[in-house]
């Protein structure tokens, strides 16, 4: 199993030890663009045309609610890929 597959499996399993950079990598792979915070905030916003923005604070470890948001993105991307085939 590749590193990418393991990462996706951890996200789908709502792992408690995910890091911000791992979620960033997955969101950017799904077409989201990261926008850095202004004025010293730790909350990064990920945007994709036609989708709701996702805001994730850069704290370690990432809280489960933010992992759930990314899980929904991964699941919807998988569904879109199946529909396209």
VEXTORVO-758083 format. One record per atom (N, C-alpha, C, O): residue number from 1; atom name; x, y, z. Coordinates in steps of 0.2 Angstrom, whole numbers, padded with zeros to 4 digits, always signed. Atoms other than C-alpha are relative to their C-alpha. Layout:
titor guke->NUM	tike->CA	X->X	Y->Y	Z->Z .
...
***
This chain:
titor guke->1	tike->N	X->+0004	Y->-0006	Z->+0000 .
titor guke->1	tike->CA	X->+0000	Y->+0000	Z->+0000 .
titor guke->1	tike->C	X->+0004	Y->+0006	Z->+0000 .
titor guke->1	tike->O	X->+0009	Y->+0007	Z->+0004 .
titor guke->2	tike->N	X->-0004	Y->-0006	Z->+0001 .
titor guke->2	tike->CA	X->+0007	Y->+0017	Z->-0005 .
titor guke->2	tike->C	X->-0001	Y->+0005	Z->+0006 .
titor guke->2	tike->O	X->-0006	Y->+0004	Z->+0010 .
titor guke->3	tike->N	X->+0001	Y->-0005	Z->-0005 .
titor guke->3	tike->CA	X->+0009	Y->+0032	Z->+0007 .
titor guke->3	tike->C	X->-0006	Y->+0003	Z->-0001 .
titor guke->3	tike->O	X->-0010	Y->+0005	Z->+0004 .
titor guke->4	tike->N	X->+0006	Y->-0004	Z->+0002 .
titor guke->4	tike->CA	X->-0005	Y->+0041	Z->-0002 .
titor guke->4	tike->C	X->-0006	Y->-0004	Z->+0003 .
titor guke->4	tike->O	X->-0011	Y->-0002	Z->+0006 .
titor guke->5	tike->N	X->+0006	Y->+0004	Z->-0002 .
titor guke->5	tike->CA	X->-0017	Y->+0026	Z->+0001 .
titor guke->5	tike->C	X->+0000	Y->-0001	Z->+0008 .
titor guke->5	tike->O	X->-0006	Y->-0001	Z->+0010 .
titor guke->6	tike->N	X->+0000	Y->+0000	Z->-0007 .
titor guke->6	tike->CA	X->-0012	Y->+0025	Z->+0019 .
titor guke->6	tike->C	X->-0002	Y->+0006	Z->+0003 .
titor guke->6	tike->O	X->-0006	Y->+0006	Z->+0008 .
titor guke->7	tike->N	X->+0002	Y->-0006	Z->-0003 .
titor guke->7	tike->CA	X->-0015	Y->+0043	Z->+0022 .
titor guke->7	tike->C	X->-0008	Y->+0001	Z->-0001 .
titor guke->7	tike->O	X->-0011	Y->+0003	Z->+0003 .
titor guke->8	tike->N	X->+0007	Y->+0000	Z->+0002 .
titor guke->8	tike->CA	X->-0032	Y->+0042	Z->+0013 .
titor guke->8	tike->C	X->-0004	Y->-0005	Z->+0005 .
titor guke->8	tike->O	X->-0009	Y->-0003	Z->+0008 .
titor guke->9	tike->N	X->+0003	Y->+0005	Z->-0004 .
titor guke->9	tike->CA	X->-0036	Y->+0027	Z->+0024 .
titor guke->9	tike->C	X->+0000	Y->+0003	Z->+0007 .
titor guke->9	tike->O	X->-0005	Y->+0002	Z->+0011 .
titor guke->10	tike->N	X->+0000	Y->-0004	Z->-0007 .
titor guke->10	tike->CA	X->-0031	Y->+0037	Z->+0040 .
titor guke->10	tike->C	X->-0006	Y->+0005	Z->+0000 .
titor guke->10	tike->O	X->-0009	Y->+0006	Z->+0005 .
titor guke->11	tike->N	X->+0006	Y->-0005	Z->+0000 .
titor guke->11	tike->CA	X->-0043	Y->+0051	Z->+0035 .
titor guke->11	tike->C	X->-0006	Y->-0003	Z->+0000 .
titor guke->11	tike->O	X->-0011	Y->-0001	Z->+0004 .
titor guke->12	tike->N	X->+0006	Y->+0003	Z->+0000 .
titor guke->12	tike->CA	X->-0057	Y->+0040	Z->+0031 .
titor guke->12	tike->C	X->-0002	Y->-0004	Z->+0007 .
titor guke->12	tike->O	X->-0008	Y->-0004	Z->+0009 .
titor guke->13	tike->N	X->+0000	Y->+0003	Z->-0007 .
titor guke->13	tike->CA	X->-0054	Y->+0031	Z->+0048 .
titor guke->13	tike->C	X->-0001	Y->+0006	Z->+0005 .
titor guke->13	tike->O	X->-0001	Y->+0004	Z->+0011 .
titor guke->14	tike->N	X->+0000	Y->-0006	Z->-0004 .
titor guke->14	tike->CA	X->-0054	Y->+0049	Z->+0056 .
titor guke->14	tike->C	X->+0005	Y->-0001	Z->+0006 .
titor guke->14	tike->O	X->+0004	Y->-0001	Z->+0012 .
titor guke->15	tike->N	X->-0006	Y->+0001	Z->-0004 .
titor guke->15	tike->CA	X->-0037	Y->+0046	Z->+0064 .
titor guke->15	tike->C	X->+0001	Y->+0006	Z->+0004 .
titor guke->15	tike->O	X->-0001	Y->+0012	Z->+0002 .
titor guke->16	tike->N	X->-0001	Y->-0006	Z->-0005 .
titor guke->16	tike->CA	X->-0033	Y->+0057	Z->+0079 .
titor guke->16	tike->C	X->+0007	Y->+0003	Z->-0001 .
titor guke->16	tike->O	X->+0008	Y->+0008	Z->+0002 .
titor guke->17	tike->N	X->-0007	Y->-0003	Z->+0000 .
titor guke->17	tike->CA	X->-0015	Y->+0060	Z->+0074 .
titor guke->17	tike->C	X->+0002	Y->+0003	Z->-0006 .
titor guke->17	tike->O	X->+0008	Y->+0003	Z->-0008 .
titor guke->18	tike->N	X->-0002	Y->-0003	Z->+0007 .
titor guke->18	tike->CA	X->-0016	Y->+0069	Z->+0057 .
titor guke->18	tike->C	X->+0003	Y->+0007	Z->+0002 .
titor guke->18	tike->O	X->+0001	Y->+0010	Z->+0006 .
titor guke->19	tike->N	X->-0004	Y->-0007	Z->+0000 .
titor guke->19	tike->CA	X->-0005	Y->+0084	Z->+0054 .
titor guke->19	tike->C	X->-0003	Y->+0005	Z->-0005 .
titor guke->19	tike->O	X->-0006	Y->+0002	Z->-0010 .
titor guke->20	tike->N	X->+0002	Y->-0005	Z->+0004 .
titor guke->20	tike->CA	X->-0010	Y->+0100	Z->+0046 .
titor guke->20	tike->C	X->+0002	Y->-0001	Z->-0007 .
titor guke->20	tike->O	X->-0001	Y->-0001	Z->-0012 .
titor guke->21	tike->N	X->-0003	Y->+0001	Z->+0007 .
titor guke->21	tike->CA	X->+0002	Y->+0097	Z->+0031 .
titor guke->21	tike->C	X->-0003	Y->-0006	Z->-0003 .
titor guke->21	tike->O	X->-0003	Y->-0006	Z->-0010 .
titor guke->22	tike->N	X->+0003	Y->+0006	Z->+0003 .
titor guke->22	tike->CA	X->-0006	Y->+0080	Z->+0028 .
titor guke->22	tike->C	X->-0007	Y->+0002	Z->-0003 .
titor guke->22	tike->O	X->-0009	Y->+0000	Z->-0009 .
titor guke->23	tike->N	X->+0007	Y->-0002	Z->+0003 .
titor guke->23	tike->CA	X->-0024	Y->+0088	Z->+0026 .
titor guke->23	tike->C	X->+0001	Y->+0005	Z->-0005 .
titor guke->23	tike->O	X->-0002	Y->+0004	Z->-0010 .
titor guke->24	tike->N	X->-0002	Y->-0005	Z->+0005 .
titor guke->24	tike->CA	X->-0016	Y->+0102	Z->+0016 .
titor guke->24	tike->C	X->+0001	Y->-0004	Z->-0007 .
titor guke->24	tike->O	X->-0001	Y->-0002	Z->-0012 .
titor guke->25	tike->N	X->-0002	Y->+0004	Z->+0006 .
titor guke->25	tike->CA	X->-0008	Y->+0089	Z->+0004 .
titor guke->25	tike->C	X->-0007	Y->-0003	Z->-0003 .
titor guke->25	tike->O	X->-0007	Y->-0003	Z->-0010 .
titor guke->26	tike->N	X->+0006	Y->+0003	Z->+0002 .
titor guke->26	tike->CA	X->-0025	Y->+0080	Z->+0002 .
titor guke->26	tike->C	X->-0005	Y->+0005	Z->-0004 .
titor guke->26	tike->O	X->-0007	Y->+0004	Z->-0009 .
titor guke->27	tike->N	X->+0004	Y->-0005	Z->+0003 .
titor guke->27	tike->CA	X->-0035	Y->+0096	Z->-0001 .
titor guke->27	tike->C	X->+0003	Y->+0003	Z->-0006 .
titor guke->27	tike->O	X->-0001	Y->+0004	Z->-0011 .
titor guke->28	tike->N	X->-0003	Y->-0003	Z->+0006 .
titor guke->28	tike->CA	X->-0023	Y->+0103	Z->-0014 .
titor guke->28	tike->C	X->+0000	Y->-0005	Z->-0005 .
titor guke->28	tike->O	X->-0001	Y->-0003	Z->-0011 .
titor guke->29	tike->N	X->+0000	Y->+0005	Z->+0005 .
titor guke->29	tike->CA	X->-0023	Y->+0086	Z->-0023 .
titor guke->29	tike->C	X->-0007	Y->+0000	Z->-0003 .
titor guke->29	tike->O	X->-0008	Y->-0002	Z->-0008 .
titor guke->30	tike->N	X->+0007	Y->+0000	Z->+0003 .
titor guke->30	tike->CA	X->-0042	Y->+0088	Z->-0024 .
titor guke->30	tike->C	X->-0002	Y->+0006	Z->-0003 .
titor guke->30	tike->O	X->-0008	Y->+0007	Z->-0005 .
titor guke->31	tike->N	X->+0002	Y->-0006	Z->+0004 .
titor guke->31	tike->CA	X->-0041	Y->+0105	Z->-0032 .
titor guke->31	tike->C	X->-0001	Y->+0006	Z->+0004 .
titor guke->31	tike->O	X->-0002	Y->+0011	Z->+0001 .
titor guke->32	tike->N	X->+0001	Y->-0005	Z->-0005 .
titor guke->32	tike->CA	X->-0042	Y->+0116	Z->-0017 .
titor guke->32	tike->C	X->+0007	Y->+0004	Z->+0000 .
titor guke->32	tike->O	X->+0012	Y->+0002	Z->-0001 .
titor guke->33	tike->N	X->-0006	Y->-0004	Z->+0000 .
titor guke->33	tike->CA	X->-0030	Y->+0131	Z->-0016 .
titor guke->33	tike->C	X->+0000	Y->+0003	Z->+0007 .
titor guke->33	tike->O	X->-0005	Y->+0005	Z->+0010 .
titor guke->34	tike->N	X->+0000	Y->-0003	Z->-0007 .
titor guke->34	tike->CA	X->-0024	Y->+0137	Z->+0001 .
titor guke->34	tike->C	X->+0001	Y->+0007	Z->+0000 .
titor guke->34	tike->O	X->+0005	Y->+0010	Z->-0004 .
titor guke->35	tike->N	X->-0001	Y->-0007	Z->+0000 .
titor guke->35	tike->CA	X->-0025	Y->+0155	Z->+0006 .
titor guke->35	tike->C	X->+0002	Y->+0001	Z->+0008 .
titor guke->35	tike->O	X->-0001	Y->-0001	Z->+0012 .
titor guke->36	tike->N	X->-0003	Y->-0001	Z->-0007 .
titor guke->36	tike->CA	X->-0014	Y->+0160	Z->+0021 .
titor guke->36	tike->C	X->-0004	Y->+0006	Z->+0004 .
titor guke->36	tike->O	X->-0007	Y->+0010	Z->+0001 .
titor guke->37	tike->N	X->+0004	Y->-0005	Z->-0004 .
titor guke->37	tike->CA	X->-0022	Y->+0170	Z->+0035 .
titor guke->37	tike->C	X->+0004	Y->+0007	Z->+0000 .
titor guke->37	tike->O	X->+0009	Y->+0007	Z->-0001 .
titor guke->38	tike->N	X->-0002	Y->-0006	Z->-0001 .
titor guke->38	tike->CA	X->-0020	Y->+0188	Z->+0038 .
titor guke->38	tike->C	X->+0000	Y->+0002	Z->+0007 .
titor guke->38	tike->O	X->-0003	Y->-0001	Z->+0011 .
titor guke->39	tike->N	X->-0001	Y->-0003	Z->-0006 .
titor guke->39	tike->CA	X->-0015	Y->+0198	Z->+0053 .
titor guke->39	tike->C	X->+0001	Y->-0005	Z->+0006 .
titor guke->39	tike->O	X->-0002	Y->-0005	Z->+0011 .
titor guke->40	tike->N	X->-0002	Y->+0004	Z->-0005 .
titor guke->40	tike->CA	X->-0007	Y->+0184	Z->+0063 .
titor guke->40	tike->C	X->-0005	Y->-0006	Z->+0002 .
titor guke->40	tike->O	X->-0004	Y->-0009	Z->+0007 .
titor guke->41	tike->N	X->+0005	Y->+0006	Z->-0002 .
titor guke->41	tike->CA	X->-0022	Y->+0171	Z->+0063 .
titor guke->41	tike->C	X->+0004	Y->-0006	Z->-0002 .
titor guke->41	tike->O	X->+0008	Y->-0007	Z->-0006 .
titor guke->42	tike->N	X->-0003	Y->+0006	Z->+0002 .
titor guke->42	tike->CA	X->-0018	Y->+0153	Z->+0062 .
titor guke->42	tike->C	X->-0005	Y->-0004	Z->-0004 .
titor guke->42	tike->O	X->-0004	Y->-0010	Z->-0005 .
titor guke->43	tike->N	X->+0005	Y->+0004	Z->+0004 .
titor guke->43	tike->CA	X->-0033	Y->+0148	Z->+0052 .
titor guke->43	tike->C	X->+0001	Y->+0001	Z->-0008 .
titor guke->43	tike->O	X->+0001	Y->+0007	Z->-0010 .
titor guke->44	tike->N	X->-0001	Y->+0000	Z->+0007 .
titor guke->44	tike->CA	X->-0030	Y->+0144	Z->+0034 .
titor guke->44	tike->C	X->-0006	Y->-0002	Z->-0004 .
titor guke->44	tike->O	X->-0010	Y->-0007	Z->-0001 .
titor guke->45	tike->N	X->+0006	Y->+0001	Z->+0004 .
titor guke->45	tike->CA	X->-0044	Y->+0144	Z->+0021 .
titor guke->45	tike->C	X->+0002	Y->-0004	Z->-0007 .
titor guke->45	tike->O	X->+0006	Y->-0001	Z->-0010 .
titor guke->46	tike->N	X->-0001	Y->+0004	Z->+0006 .
titor guke->46	tike->CA	X->-0045	Y->+0131	Z->+0007 .
titor guke->46	tike->C	X->-0006	Y->+0002	Z->-0005 .
titor guke->46	tike->O	X->-0011	Y->+0001	Z->-0003 .
titor guke->47	tike->N	X->+0005	Y->-0001	Z->+0004 .
titor guke->47	tike->CA	X->-0055	Y->+0136	Z->-0008 .
titor guke->47	tike->C	X->+0000	Y->-0003	Z->-0007 .
titor guke->47	tike->O	X->+0006	Y->-0005	Z->-0010 .
titor guke->48	tike->N	X->+0001	Y->+0003	Z->+0006 .
titor guke->48	tike->CA	X->-0061	Y->+0128	Z->-0024 .
titor guke->48	tike->C	X->-0006	Y->+0002	Z->-0003 .
titor guke->48	tike->O	X->-0012	Y->+0003	Z->+0000 .
titor guke->49	tike->N	X->+0005	Y->-0003	Z->+0003 .
titor guke->49	tike->CA	X->-0072	Y->+0135	Z->-0037 .
titor guke->49	tike->C	X->-0006	Y->-0005	Z->+0000 .
titor guke->49	tike->O	X->-0006	Y->-0011	Z->-0001 .
titor guke->50	tike->N	X->+0006	Y->+0004	Z->+0000 .
titor guke->50	tike->CA	X->-0090	Y->+0128	Z->-0035 .
titor guke->50	tike->C	X->-0001	Y->-0004	Z->+0007 .
titor guke->50	tike->O	X->-0006	Y->-0007	Z->+0007 .
titor guke->51	tike->N	X->+0001	Y->+0003	Z->-0007 .
titor guke->51	tike->CA	X->-0087	Y->+0122	Z->-0017 .
titor guke->51	tike->C	X->+0000	Y->+0005	Z->+0006 .
titor guke->51	tike->O	X->+0003	Y->+0010	Z->+0005 .
titor guke->52	tike->N	X->+0000	Y->-0004	Z->-0006 .
titor guke->52	tike->CA	X->-0089	Y->+0128	Z->+0000 .
titor guke->52	tike->C	X->+0008	Y->+0001	Z->+0003 .
titor guke->52	tike->O	X->+0011	Y->-0004	Z->+0002 .
titor guke->53	tike->N	X->-0007	Y->+0000	Z->-0003 .
titor guke->53	tike->CA	X->-0072	Y->+0135	Z->+0008 .
titor guke->53	tike->C	X->+0000	Y->-0004	Z->+0006 .
titor guke->53	tike->O	X->-0005	Y->-0005	Z->+0010 .
titor guke->54	tike->N	X->-0002	Y->+0004	Z->-0006 .
titor guke->54	tike->CA	X->-0064	Y->+0125	Z->+0021 .
titor guke->54	tike->C	X->+0005	Y->+0004	Z->+0004 .
titor guke->54	tike->O	X->+0010	Y->+0005	Z->+0001 .
titor guke->55	tike->N	X->-0004	Y->-0004	Z->-0005 .
titor guke->55	tike->CA	X->-0056	Y->+0134	Z->+0036 .
titor guke->55	tike->C	X->+0003	Y->-0005	Z->+0005 .
titor guke->55	tike->O	X->-0001	Y->-0008	Z->+0008 .
titor guke->56	tike->N	X->-0003	Y->+0004	Z->-0005 .
titor guke->56	tike->CA	X->-0043	Y->+0124	Z->+0046 .
titor guke->56	tike->C	X->+0005	Y->+0003	Z->+0004 .
titor guke->56	tike->O	X->+0010	Y->+0006	Z->+0001 .
titor guke->57	tike->N	X->-0005	Y->-0003	Z->-0004 .
titor guke->57	tike->CA	X->-0033	Y->+0130	Z->+0060 .
titor guke->57	tike->C	X->+0007	Y->-0004	Z->+0000 .
titor guke->57	tike->O	X->+0006	Y->-0010	Z->+0000 .
titor guke->58	tike->N	X->-0007	Y->+0003	Z->+0000 .
titor guke->58	tike->CA	X->-0014	Y->+0126	Z->+0060 .
titor guke->58	tike->C	X->+0002	Y->-0002	Z->+0007 .
titor guke->58	tike->O	X->+0007	Y->+0002	Z->+0010 .
titor guke->59	tike->N	X->-0002	Y->+0002	Z->-0007 .
titor guke->59	tike->CA	X->-0013	Y->+0117	Z->+0077 .
titor guke->59	tike->C	X->+0001	Y->-0007	Z->-0001 .
titor guke->59	tike->O	X->-0002	Y->-0011	Z->-0005 .
titor guke->60	tike->N	X->-0002	Y->+0007	Z->+0000 .
titor guke->60	tike->CA	X->-0006	Y->+0100	Z->+0081 .
titor guke->60	tike->C	X->-0003	Y->-0003	Z->+0007 .
titor guke->60	tike->O	X->-0001	Y->+0000	Z->+0012 .
titor guke->61	tike->N	X->+0003	Y->+0004	Z->+0006 .
titor guke->61	tike->CA	X->-0015	Y->+0088	Z->+0082 .
titor guke->61	tike->C	X->-0006	Y->+0004	Z->-0002 .
titor guke->61	tike->O	X->-0009	Y->+0008	Z->+0001 .
titor guke->62	tike->N	X->+0006	Y->-0003	Z->+0003 .
titor guke->62	tike->CA	X->-0029	Y->+0093	Z->+0071 .
titor guke->62	tike->C	X->-0007	Y->-0003	Z->+0003 .
titor guke->62	tike->O	X->-0007	Y->-0009	Z->+0004 .
titor guke->63	tike->N	X->+0006	Y->+0003	Z->-0003 .
titor guke->63	tike->CA	X->-0046	Y->+0091	Z->+0079 .
titor guke->63	tike->C	X->-0005	Y->-0004	Z->-0005 .
titor guke->63	tike->O	X->-0004	Y->-0003	Z->-0011 .
titor guke->64	tike->N	X->+0004	Y->+0005	Z->+0004 .
titor guke->64	tike->CA	X->-0058	Y->+0078	Z->+0073 .
titor guke->64	tike->C	X->-0005	Y->+0003	Z->-0005 .
titor guke->64	tike->O	X->-0006	Y->+0001	Z->-0010 .
titor guke->65	tike->N	X->+0005	Y->-0003	Z->+0004 .
titor guke->65	tike->CA	X->-0071	Y->+0090	Z->+0066 .
titor guke->65	tike->C	X->+0003	Y->+0002	Z->-0007 .
titor guke->65	tike->O	X->+0000	Y->+0002	Z->-0012 .
titor guke->66	tike->N	X->-0003	Y->-0002	Z->+0006 .
titor guke->66	tike->CA	X->-0058	Y->+0096	Z->+0053 .
titor guke->66	tike->C	X->+0002	Y->-0006	Z->-0004 .
titor guke->66	tike->O	X->+0002	Y->-0005	Z->-0010 .
titor guke->67	tike->N	X->-0002	Y->+0006	Z->+0004 .
titor guke->67	tike->CA	X->-0053	Y->+0079	Z->+0048 .
titor guke->67	tike->C	X->-0007	Y->-0003	Z->-0003 .
titor guke->67	tike->O	X->-0007	Y->-0005	Z->-0009 .
titor guke->68	tike->N	X->+0007	Y->+0002	Z->+0003 .
titor guke->68	tike->CA	X->-0072	Y->+0075	Z->+0045 .
titor guke->68	tike->C	X->-0001	Y->+0004	Z->-0006 .
titor guke->68	tike->O	X->-0004	Y->+0002	Z->-0011 .
titor guke->69	tike->N	X->+0001	Y->-0004	Z->+0006 .
titor guke->69	tike->CA	X->-0073	Y->+0090	Z->+0033 .
titor guke->69	tike->C	X->+0004	Y->-0003	Z->-0006 .
titor guke->69	tike->O	X->+0002	Y->-0003	Z->-0011 .
titor guke->70	tike->N	X->-0004	Y->+0003	Z->+0006 .
titor guke->70	tike->CA	X->-0058	Y->+0083	Z->+0023 .
titor guke->70	tike->C	X->-0003	Y->-0007	Z->-0002 .
titor guke->70	tike->O	X->-0002	Y->-0008	Z->-0008 .
titor guke->71	tike->N	X->+0003	Y->+0006	Z->+0002 .
titor guke->71	tike->CA	X->-0066	Y->+0066	Z->+0024 .
titor guke->71	tike->C	X->-0006	Y->+0000	Z->-0005 .
titor guke->71	tike->O	X->-0006	Y->-0003	Z->-0010 .
titor guke->72	tike->N	X->+0006	Y->-0001	Z->+0004 .
titor guke->72	tike->CA	X->-0082	Y->+0072	Z->+0016 .
titor guke->72	tike->C	X->+0003	Y->+0002	Z->-0007 .
titor guke->72	tike->O	X->+0000	Y->+0000	Z->-0012 .
titor guke->73	tike->N	X->-0003	Y->-0002	Z->+0006 .
titor guke->73	tike->CA	X->-0071	Y->+0080	Z->+0002 .
titor guke->73	tike->C	X->+0003	Y->-0006	Z->-0004 .
titor guke->73	tike->O	X->+0002	Y->-0007	Z->-0010 .
titor guke->74	tike->N	X->-0003	Y->+0006	Z->+0003 .
titor guke->74	tike->CA	X->-0061	Y->+0064	Z->-0001 .
titor guke->74	tike->C	X->-0006	Y->-0005	Z->-0003 .
titor guke->74	tike->O	X->-0005	Y->-0007	Z->-0008 .
titor guke->75	tike->N	X->+0006	Y->+0005	Z->+0002 .
titor guke->75	tike->CA	X->-0078	Y->+0054	Z->-0002 .
titor guke->75	tike->C	X->-0003	Y->+0003	Z->-0006 .
titor guke->75	tike->O	X->-0005	Y->-0001	Z->-0011 .
titor guke->76	tike->N	X->+0004	Y->-0003	Z->+0006 .
titor guke->76	tike->CA	X->-0086	Y->+0067	Z->-0014 .
titor guke->76	tike->C	X->+0005	Y->-0001	Z->-0006 .
titor guke->76	tike->O	X->+0002	Y->-0002	Z->-0012 .
titor guke->77	tike->N	X->-0005	Y->+0000	Z->+0006 .
titor guke->77	tike->CA	X->-0070	Y->+0067	Z->-0025 .
titor guke->77	tike->C	X->+0000	Y->-0008	Z->-0003 .
titor guke->77	tike->O	X->+0000	Y->-0009	Z->-0009 .
titor guke->78	tike->N	X->+0000	Y->+0007	Z->+0003 .
titor guke->78	tike->CA	X->-0071	Y->+0048	Z->-0026 .
titor guke->78	tike->C	X->-0006	Y->-0002	Z->-0003 .
titor guke->78	tike->O	X->-0006	Y->-0005	Z->-0008 .
titor guke->79	tike->N	X->+0006	Y->+0001	Z->+0003 .
titor guke->79	tike->CA	X->-0089	Y->+0048	Z->-0030 .
titor guke->79	tike->C	X->+0000	Y->+0003	Z->-0007 .
titor guke->79	tike->O	X->-0003	Y->+0001	Z->-0012 .
titor guke->80	tike->N	X->+0000	Y->-0004	Z->+0007 .
titor guke->80	tike->CA	X->-0086	Y->+0061	Z->-0044 .
titor guke->80	tike->C	X->+0004	Y->-0004	Z->-0005 .
titor guke->80	tike->O	X->+0002	Y->-0004	Z->-0011 .
titor guke->81	tike->N	X->-0004	Y->+0004	Z->+0004 .
titor guke->81	tike->CA	X->-0072	Y->+0050	Z->-0051 .
titor guke->81	tike->C	X->-0004	Y->-0006	Z->-0002 .
titor guke->81	tike->O	X->-0003	Y->-0008	Z->-0008 .
titor guke->82	tike->N	X->+0004	Y->+0006	Z->+0002 .
titor guke->82	tike->CA	X->-0084	Y->+0035	Z->-0051 .
titor guke->82	tike->C	X->-0005	Y->+0002	Z->-0005 .
titor guke->82	tike->O	X->-0006	Y->-0002	Z->-0010 .
titor guke->83	tike->N	X->+0006	Y->-0002	Z->+0005 .
titor guke->83	tike->CA	X->-0098	Y->+0045	Z->-0060 .
titor guke->83	tike->C	X->+0003	Y->+0002	Z->-0007 .
titor guke->83	tike->O	X->+0000	Y->+0001	Z->-0012 .
titor guke->84	tike->N	X->-0003	Y->-0002	Z->+0006 .
titor guke->84	tike->CA	X->-0085	Y->+0051	Z->-0073 .
titor guke->84	tike->C	X->+0002	Y->-0006	Z->-0004 .
titor guke->84	tike->O	X->+0002	Y->-0005	Z->-0010 .
titor guke->85	tike->N	X->-0002	Y->+0006	Z->+0004 .
titor guke->85	tike->CA	X->-0081	Y->+0033	Z->-0078 .
titor guke->85	tike->C	X->-0005	Y->-0003	Z->-0003 .
titor guke->85	tike->O	X->-0004	Y->-0008	Z->-0006 .
***
